[in-house]
Amino acid sequence: EEDLPPRKVYSFTDYPQTEALLPFNTESSHYSQNVPIAVDLGRTGVRVGMAGTRDPFLNFPTLSARYRDRKTNRPSTFVGYDVFFESTIKANMRNPYDGQMLTNWEAVEKIFDFSFLHLGVDSDSKVSNPIVMNETLATPLSQRQNLSQLLFETYNVPSVAYGVDSLFSYYQNDGKSGMVVGTNHEATHVIPVLDSRPIIDISKRINVGGHQLYDFMKFS
């Protein structure tokens, strides 16, 4: 019986080690009062910045970790790249998403805390700026309700606006009429646009994204 040749072994790359925690540098912050804060809370990454700027001020992975120091017995929470500071912290990292749905709202709150503090928000223990949030097409109403409740009750924001990220990009590139196809980690959506107005009634979301395509290519 002929022996099969050994299969090629592929090594998994680990997350990069972070040499230092992200410092708070409010003196050179891009924060401005009464200017909307744009938050792109994605499955794999978070981008936060002031509306009207070309690039986000913060860009970090959608991860958080709770850690208790054995010497001082003090609990700490790490967010983004700070999770990779030590291996013991990295072992406790969590993502607030379960597939396409946000389920860990405590982690979402820590991500907002981290974002607002590093952005330099200084509006007397609250966020006085309007918030612009992205969401996937056909997101369940409960997701928007929970996010709105968190932003209004915890941070006392004056207003929140939601929109599909691919439509934001389309309008930014002066799109008027066309077909918008957006793909993210968990889903793909197709949105027709006529005279700058999306036709939501015939828009479609397909629950196939980069995650499923990566697994298909990896095991095929």
C-alpha positions as MATLAB code, in Angstrom:
seq = 'EEDLPPRKVYSFTDYPQTEALLPFNTESSHYSQNVPIAVDLGRTGVRVGMAGTRDPFLNFPTLSARYRDRKTNRPSTFVGYDVFFESTIKANMRNPYDGQMLTNWEAVEKIFDFSFLHLGVDSDSKVSNPIVMNETLATPLSQRQNLSQLLFETYNVPSVAYGVDSLFSYYQNDGKSGMVVGTNHEATHVIPVLDSRPIIDISKRINVGGHQLYDFMKFS';
ca = [
       0.000    0.000    0.000;
       1.543    3.250   -1.128;
       2.134    5.827    1.563;
       0.809    9.298    0.944;
       3.320   12.140    1.114;
       3.216   14.179    4.301;
       0.957   17.206    4.184;
       2.553   20.618    4.288;
       2.421   22.232    7.708;
       1.364   25.878    7.848;
       2.299   27.790   10.982;
      -0.145   30.300   12.458;
       1.257   33.763   13.086;
       0.605   35.177   16.523;
      -0.523   38.708   17.294;
       2.367   41.190   17.413;
       3.728   42.047   20.824;
       3.076   45.613   21.952;
       6.078   47.239   23.594;
       4.170   50.045   25.353;
       0.592   51.023   26.137;
      -1.052   53.688   24.009;
      -0.390   56.992   25.826;
      -2.994   59.653   26.506;
      -1.933   62.753   24.620;
      -4.780   65.211   25.036;
      -2.620   68.281   24.384;
      -2.276   67.413   20.696;
      -5.750   65.871   20.451;
      -7.914   66.500   17.422;
     -10.984   66.866   19.635;
     -13.357   69.775   19.065;
     -16.533   70.483   20.974;
     -19.885   70.364   19.164;
     -18.291   68.586   16.179;
     -19.786   65.111   15.509;
     -17.642   62.131   16.470;
     -17.600   59.373   13.841;
     -17.331   55.810   15.219;
     -16.778   52.830   12.919;
     -17.338   49.873   15.252;
     -16.465   46.950   13.010;
     -16.110   43.238   13.614;
     -12.314   43.313   13.357;
     -11.402   46.965   13.837;
     -12.539   50.253   15.364;
     -11.924   53.655   13.805;
     -12.769   56.868   15.636;
     -12.312   60.484   14.608;
     -13.902   63.877   14.249;
     -16.326   64.434   11.382;
     -14.785   66.419    8.553;
     -11.254   65.062    8.958;
      -9.739   62.901    6.247;
      -8.312   60.139    8.450;
      -9.480   58.640   11.768;
      -7.654   59.701   14.908;
      -7.779   56.178   16.380;
      -7.533   52.832   14.601;
      -7.311   49.666   16.720;
      -8.602   46.060   16.756;
     -12.020   45.354   18.261;
     -10.659   43.603   21.332;
     -10.788   44.080   25.085;
      -9.436   42.123   28.031;
     -10.000   42.195   31.774;
      -6.904   41.476   33.845;
      -6.203   41.348   37.579;
      -2.676   42.032   38.745;
      -1.551   39.294   41.146;
       0.738   41.578   43.143;
      -1.671   44.469   43.730;
      -4.932   42.526   43.200;
      -6.206   45.473   41.171;
      -8.426   44.772   38.129;
      -7.653   46.525   34.853;
      -9.238   46.656   31.409;
      -7.188   46.789   28.213;
      -8.519   47.715   24.785;
      -7.151   47.498   21.244;
      -3.423   46.977   20.797;
      -2.909   47.314   24.572;
      -4.298   43.767   24.838;
      -1.047   42.491   23.285;
       1.150   44.094   25.952;
       1.548   40.869   27.946;
       0.740   37.259   27.219;
      -1.413   36.942   30.357;
      -3.553   39.859   29.200;
      -3.759   38.485   25.667;
      -5.054   35.173   27.014;
      -8.169   36.982   28.316;
      -8.980   39.002   25.181;
     -12.558   39.031   23.946;
     -14.398   40.385   20.925;
     -17.815   41.982   21.604;
     -19.261   40.427   18.433;
     -20.836   37.019   18.008;
     -20.956   36.681   14.243;
     -22.668   39.842   13.005;
     -24.299   40.716   16.336;
     -22.961   42.691   19.268;
     -23.505   40.587   22.382;
     -20.899   41.717   24.930;
     -22.147   45.197   25.825;
     -19.726   45.587   28.714;
     -16.861   45.256   26.204;
     -18.584   47.778   23.922;
     -18.722   50.261   26.798;
     -15.010   49.781   27.496;
     -14.245   50.397   23.817;
     -16.245   53.641   23.934;
     -14.462   54.684   27.155;
     -11.098   54.017   25.555;
     -12.049   55.910   22.383;
     -13.456   59.009   24.074;
     -10.573   59.274   26.556;
      -7.886   58.994   23.872;
      -9.783   61.359   21.617;
      -9.541   63.948   24.402;
     -13.231   64.484   25.165;
     -13.388   67.048   27.981;
     -17.056   67.959   28.307;
     -17.564   67.541   32.065;
     -18.078   63.781   32.545;
     -20.220   63.417   29.441;
     -19.916   63.519   25.667;
     -21.503   66.696   24.356;
     -20.765   65.827   20.712;
     -23.269   64.201   18.344;
     -22.306   60.639   17.389;
     -22.294   59.133   13.886;
     -22.296   55.314   13.930;
     -22.005   52.784   11.135;
     -24.139   49.650   10.925;
     -24.669   46.726    8.576;
     -27.631   46.758    6.224;
     -30.762   45.192    7.787;
     -29.333   45.290   11.305;
     -31.940   44.139   13.865;
     -33.652   46.982   15.708;
     -32.512   45.571   19.053;
     -28.874   46.310   18.137;
     -29.654   49.961   17.469;
     -31.768   50.191   20.626;
     -28.978   48.810   22.811;
     -26.359   51.078   21.238;
     -28.603   54.121   21.600;
     -29.363   53.267   25.212;
     -25.658   52.927   25.973;
     -24.758   56.237   24.316;
     -27.647   58.255   25.747;
     -27.707   56.875   29.292;
     -23.990   56.326   29.900;
     -22.466   59.232   27.976;
     -25.408   61.680   27.717;
     -24.753   62.326   24.035;
     -27.149   64.884   22.458;
     -27.944   62.828   19.332;
     -26.963   59.686   17.411;
     -27.143   59.055   13.658;
     -26.765   55.623   12.045;
     -25.795   54.763    8.483;
     -24.358   52.012    6.277;
     -20.601   52.473    5.880;
     -20.565   51.688    2.153;
     -23.128   54.441    1.538;
     -20.987   56.895    3.495;
     -18.075   56.007    1.218;
     -20.260   56.325   -1.879;
     -21.409   59.829   -0.949;
     -17.860   60.855   -0.024;
     -16.811   59.949   -3.582;
     -19.615   62.092   -5.062;
     -21.775   59.125   -6.030;
     -25.210   60.029   -7.408;
     -26.740   56.972   -9.105;
     -25.295   53.484   -9.155;
     -25.023   50.119   -7.440;
     -23.193   49.999   -4.109;
     -21.651   46.634   -3.200;
     -20.111   46.458    0.259;
     -18.325   43.492    1.819;
     -17.237   43.201    5.434;
     -16.103   40.428    7.748;
     -19.443   38.633    7.989;
     -21.758   39.887    5.209;
     -22.081   41.430    1.762;
     -24.793   43.915    0.862;
     -25.986   45.368   -2.432;
     -27.727   48.758   -2.424;
     -29.040   50.531   -5.542;
     -28.830   54.332   -5.389;
     -30.875   56.671   -7.573;
     -30.341   60.458   -7.470;
     -28.380   60.123   -4.196;
     -31.235   58.211   -2.506;
     -30.725   54.538   -1.571;
     -33.578   52.208   -2.510;
     -33.671   50.202    0.700;
     -36.795   48.202   -0.231;
     -34.946   46.188   -2.877;
     -31.515   46.184   -1.224;
     -30.090   42.785   -0.298;
     -27.782   41.435    2.368;
     -25.953   38.152    1.835;
     -24.511   36.546    4.956;
     -21.206   35.755    3.267;
     -18.178   37.934    3.955;
     -14.429   37.817    4.294;
     -14.587   35.351    7.180;
     -16.459   32.686    5.192;
     -14.395   33.241    2.034;
     -11.161   32.953    4.026;
     -12.280   29.642    5.557;
     -13.362   28.340    2.146;
     -10.025   29.172    0.543;
      -8.056   27.846    3.502;
      -9.672   24.420    3.589;
     -10.351   23.918   -0.129;
];
